[in-house]
Amino acid sequence: MVQVCFPQIIDQVQIFMQFNQLGISKSLLRAIKQSGYTVPTSIQAQSIPAVLSGRDVMAAAQTGTGKTAGFTLPLLQLLNTNKKPSPSMPRALILTPTRELAAQVEESIRTYGINEPLSSAVVFGGVNIRPQIKSLKSGIDILVATPGRLLDLQREKAVYFSGIKILVLDEADRMLDMGFIHDVTRIIKMLPAKRQNLMFSATFSKEVRTLAKTICIKPLEIDANPRNSTVDTIEQSYYSVPQGDKTDLLIRLLKKSNEQVLVFSRTKHRADRISKALNKEKINAVAIHGNKSQNQRTSSLEGFKKYKHQVMVATDIAARGIDIDQLPIVINFDMPHVPEDYVHRIGRTGRAGSNGRAFSFVSDDEKKQLANIEHLIKQKIKLADNVEDQLFDENNETKSIPQKTLDKTLIEKTEPLKELQKRRRKFRNKKRPRLGIAKNPIETNHA
C-alpha cells in the first residue's frame, strides 16, 4: 500500500493549485466554473490526479472538504468514451450507507456531468422499486446505490455487474458502522475482478483498512488531513446543562438568531419531541430520521435547503447525507455514544472553507462522552460561560455580553428549583430584540 500524506503542503495545495492543473477536461472545467468553484480543496487536488491515473485509491479527509467531487469529477472523465450504455449494465457503481448521501452523490454527478454524454441513476430502499427497475433497463453509465436495495434489484435480475469498470465505496467507515459489511462483501464478490477501486471516507479505522485489503490492489493512500480531526473553521463549545433543561436552552438560543440550525438527537422519538416543542414556540422546525418515509425525508431536507424551515432535527443516520451550503450552526442536543459521530455531525457546518459553529449540550451523565470526543479529536472543547455566549449582533458578528447582565438560569445547577422557575418565567416574559439577521429570510408559517 503506497501512502501519500502531505501535511506540510496542504495550505500550498489549496492556495496555488487550480482545477485546470489537475488534468481535468475542458467540459468538466466549464461545469466546475458554472458551479461557482475556482480552487480545489486539498483532498480534491490530491485525489483527482490519482483517480485519473487508473490506480486504486484510499482517501481520507475531514467531513465537509469536498470528497464527493474528489471522485465524481475523475469518474466522469474516465467514463466519457461516447459509448452507449447497455440496459441494466452500469459501468460504474457507487455504494453509500444512507439514502440521503446516495441522493447527494447522484446530484453531484448530475451537476458536474451536465456537459458529458453520460447518464446516472440513484437507487435506495423505502420507495417503490418499479421506477428504479425501469430506469436501469433504459441504460445508465453510473449507478449510485445503498447496499440493501442494490441486492434487491440484483435478485429481481434488474441489474447486472459484468460491465462494472469502477467501484466507489463512499463513507466506507459508516458503511461498516451501520452493519453493511456482509451486504458489501456479497456485492463485491459479484463484480468483475478487473476494475478500479476507490474508497473515500472521513476516517480510516482498522476495520476499514482490513476491508480495503480485500478490495483494493496496491492502493494509493491519500491522507489529506489528520484522522478524526475537525475542520479548523468550526468554532466548538459546549453548555453544561441538566438533561431536563436542554429543550428550554435550545429554544432560548434559537430565539437569538434567525439563522438556520441543524440539531442532532440521539433517538427518533426525541427528534420528534424536539421538533414539536420548537414549533409550539413559533420556531419553524422539521424532524428527519429513519421512521420517516423516504418521501417525507426528501421533502423535509429539500424544505430545509430552500429555507422553508429554520431548524432541522436529525438522528445520526442522516449525519452523512446532509450537504447544505453555508449551514452556520450545528447543535448536539444529545452527545453521541460513538466519538467519531461527533466529527461527522459537526462536519455539516464549516464546509468548503466557510466558517461554522458547533454547540453541544452536555449533562452530567454525558461528561464521559465529552472526554472521549476530546481524546479522539485531540483538543479541548471550550465551555460556553453563559447562554448568550457567541450569539450574534446586528452585523452577524460574535458578541460577548458582560457577565453582570447574564441570565444563567439553565446552567446553574445549584440554584433552588423554585427560584430557577421564577427567573425563567421572568426571562420569558421580558421583551428582547431579535439578534442576528439571516442571509435568507426564514418562513415561519405553520400549517
N, C-alpha and C positions, 0 to 999 in steps of 0.2 A: 504494500500500500504506500503510494507516494504522497507525502504530505506537503501542502503548500500553506504556509502561515506567514502573513506579512504584518505583524503587529506594529512594526516601526514605520511602515509607509502607508498605512491606511489613510491618513489625512491627505497625503500627497496624491494618492489614487483618486480621492474624492475631489480634490481641487483641480488637478491637472488633466485627468483623463476625460475624454469626451466620447460619446457614443460612436461617432464616426471613426474612432481609433480602435474599435473592438472587432472589426471585420464584419459588421452588420450591413446588410444590403440597403440600397437606396430607398426601396419601397418601405422597409421597416423603419428606416430613419425618418421618413415622412410621417409615418404613423406615430412614432415617438414624439415628434415635434407637435403633431396635432393634439397629442395627449397633454402637452404642456411641460414635458420633461426635457431638460437640457444636459444635465450632468448625471452620470451613473453613480449609484451608491457603491460602496466597497465590495459588497457581495456580487453585484452585477458586473463590476469591472473585472473581477477575478473569475467568475463562473461562466460568463458568456463565451470568451475565447476557449475555455476548457471544453465546454459542451460542443462548440463548433469543430473542435479538433477530432471529435468522434470518440474520445475517451470516456470510460465510466467515471462518474463524478460523485463524491460525497461532499456536500456543502452544508456548513453550519453557520448561522448568523442570528443576531438578535431579531426578535419579532418586530416587524414594522420597518425593516431595512430594504424591502424590495426583493425578497427571494423569489416571488412568483414571476416577475419579469426576468429574473436571472435564468429561468429555464424556458419560459414561454417564447421569448424572443429568438434564442438559437434554435428551439424546436421548430418554429415556423419556417426558419430559413432552411433547415436541414430537410424538411419535408416538401419544400417548394420545388417539385420536379415536373409540374404540369401533368401529372399522371392522374387520371380519373379514378376516384375511389371505388372499390368493389363493394357490392351490397353486403352489409353485416360484417365487413372485414376492415376495421380501422388499422391505420399504420402506426399510431402512437396511442399509448394508454397511460393516463394519469390517474393514480389512485389517491384518494383523500379520505380522512377519517370522518368528516361530517358533511351533511348536505349543504350547509351554508358555505363551507370552504370550497366544495365542488362547484357550486354556482359562481362563486367569486373567481375561481381559476378560469372557468369557461368564459366568463365575462371578460377577463383579461385577454384571453385568446382572441375573442371577437374584436376587442379594442385594437390590439396590436396587429391583428391579421386582416384589418379592413382592406388593405391593398393586395392581399395574397389570394390566389385561386385555391383556397383550402376551405374545408368545411369541418365543423365540430359539433359535438353534442354532449350534453351532461345527463347522467342517469343516477338516480338515488331513490331510496325507498320512501314510503309514506305517500306516494302518489300513484295514479293509475299507470300500470306498466305498458298498456297497449300503445299509447302515443310514443313511448320510448322504443318499442319494437318497430313501429312504423318508421321512425326517424333513422334507426340503424339500417333498415332494409333499403332506404334511399341511397345509402352510401356516404360515409363520412371519413375524414382523414384522422381526426383527433377525437378520442373519447375520454371524457372526464367522468369518473365513477367512484361511488363508495363500494367497498368490497362486497357487502351483502347483496345489493341489488345487481351487481355485475354477475354474481354467481346465479342469481335467479334468471337473468337473461341467458346465461350460458346453458342452463338446464332447459330453457324454452327453445334452445337452438336459434336464438335471435342474434347471437354474436359469436364470431369465430376468431381465434387468436393467431392463426397461422401467418397473418400478414403484419404482425407487430414488429416494428423495427426499433422503437424506442419505448422504454418503460420508465415512468417517473413515479417515485413514492414521495408525495408531499406531506410534510409534518409526520415523518416516519416515527418519531418518538411518541406522538399522540396516538398513532395507529396501534402501537403496542400497548400503551396505557389503557386504551379502550377495549382491549381483548381481541383485536382483529388479526393477530399473528397467524392463527390457523387458516382463516379465510385468505389472507395474503399469500401464505405458503401454497395453498391449493391453486390459486390463480397463477402463481409463478411457474408451477410445475406444468401448466398447460401452454406456456409461452414458448416460442422458438428459442433454441439455445443461443443462436447468433442474434444478438441485439445489443443496443446501447442502454446502459442502466444509469439512472440519475436518482440520487437520494438527497432531498433537501429537508432541513429540519432546524428548529430553533436550538435544540440541544442534541448532543450525541452521547447517550448513555451506553453502558456496557452492553445492554440488550440490543440497542440499535447497531452497535458495531458487530455484534455476533450475527445479527440478521444480514448485515452488509456482506459478510464473508460468504454467505450462501447465495448472494445475488450478484455482486459486483466482481469483476475481474481486474485486478491490479488498479483499483480506482485512484483517481487523483483526489486527494482530500484537501478541501478548502475550508479553513477556519478563519473567517473574516473578523470575528470578534471573540473575546473570551467567553467560554461556555458558561451558560446560566447567569450571564450578566444582564443588566438592564441598560436601556439606552440613556446616554448622558443628558439628553434633552428633557427627560422626565423628572420633575421635581417630586420627591416622595416624602410623605409624612403620615403619621397615624394619630388617632384620638384614642385615649384610654377612656372607655365608656362602658357602663353596665349593659348587659345584653338587653334588658328591658327598655332601655332608653335610646337604643340605636335608631328606631324609626323617627322619634322626635328630633334627634340630632340631624338625621338626613333631611327632614323637612326644613329645618332651620337653615341648613347650608344651601339647599336648593332655592329657597326664597331670597337668597342674597344675590342671585345672578340668573339671567335668562339663558345662559349657555347650556349647550347640550351635555348630558352626563350619561355615562354607561355605568350601571350599578350591577355588581356581581353578588349573587346569593348562592348559598351552598345547596339549597333544595328547591324543587319545583314549587311546592306549596308555599314556601316563604316568598318566593319571587312573586307569586300571585298576590299574597297578602301585602307585600310592599307596594306593588303597583296600585292595588285598591286603596291603600292608605294615602298615597300621593294624589290620586285623582280626587279623593274626598277633600283634600286641601287645595283643590283647583290647580294642581301641578300635573300637566298632561303627561301621563306615563303609560307604558305598554310593557308586557312581560313576554319573554321568549324562552322556551325550554322544550324538553323532549315530549311532554304531554300535549303540546300544541300540534295541530295538524300541519302538514307542510305548507298548505296554502296560508294558514294563519301566521306561521313563522315568516314566510316570504313577505306577506303583506305588512307585518309589523316592522321587519327590517327595512323594507322599502320606504315605509312611512317615516321611520327614524332618519333615514338618509335624506329624505326630502323635507326634513324639519317640521313634519306634522306633529311630532312628539318631542318634548323636551328631554324626557328620560326614558331609557330602555333598561329594564331589569332582566338580567340573563343569568343562566346557570353556566357552569364550566363547559358543558357540551357545545356551547356557542362561542366559546372564547377564541377558538382558532379560525372561525369562519366569518367574523365580523370585521370588515375592512371599510372604514369610514374616514374620508379625507378630513383633516383638521379637527378631529374629535379632541376637545380640550381637556376633558376631565374623566377619569375612571375612579370609581369608589368601590372598595371592597367592603360590602356590608358585613359579610362573614369572611373570616380568614380561611384560605384553602387548607385542606389537610395535607395536600402534596405541595411542597415548596415550589416545585417547578411551575405549577399552575399560576403562582403569583407572577412569574416572569411573563407568561403568556397573557394573563389578564391585563396587566398594566401596559403591555405592548400594543394594546388597541389605541393608545394615545402616543403622542410624540413620534408619529410615523414620518418617514422620509425626511428627517431633519427638522420637522416642526417641533415646537415646544408643547409640553403636556404636563399635567399634574395628576398624581395618583394619591388618593387618601384611603386609609384603611381604618376601620372601626375595630378596636381590639378590646375585648372583655377580659376579665381576669383569667378565665379558663382558656383563652386563646393566646396567652403570652408565650407559651411554648412554641406555637406555630410561628409567631413573630420571630422568635430566636432562631428557629430553623431556617426561616427565609433569609434572615440577615447572614447566617452562616453560609447559605448557598450563594448569595449574590456578593458576599464578601464586602459588605458595607452596612453601616448603621442607618436605620431609618429614623429620622428625627421625630420627636414628639411634638405635635401641634399644641402650643401652650394654651390656646383658647378656641372657642367655637368660631370666632371670626378670623382666625389665622389664615393668611394667604388668600383672602377674598379680594374682589376687585373694586376699584373706584370707578368713576365715570369714564376714565380713559383706558379701562381694561388693564390697569397696571396693578401689581400686587400691593396690598395695603395692610399695614400693621396698625391696629388700633391700640391706643395707650392702655396699659394694664388696668388703670383705675376705672376705665369705662367699660370693662368687660363684664358680661354676664356668663359665668362659667357653670351654670346650673347643671348641665348634663354630664360634666366630667368631675364634679366634686362629689365623691362617694361618701365623704364624711358628714355631709350636711344632713340634718334630720329630714325625714320624708315630708312632713307637713310644711316645713319651711321651703323645701325644694319645690313642692307643688304650688305653693303660694307665689314664689318667684317666677315659676314657669307661666302661671296664668297672667301675671303682671307683664311678663315679656311678650306673650302672645297678643295681649290687648293693646300694647304700645304700638302706635303707628310709626313705621320705619320706612324710609325711602328705599326704593329698589336700587341696589348697587349693581352696576355692570350693564353693558349694552351688548346684546348678542350681535354677531356679524350678520346673521339672518334671523328675522323675527320668528318666534315660535308660536304656532297656532295653539290656542288654549280652549277651543270649542269642545264641548263634551256632548257626545251623542246620548 
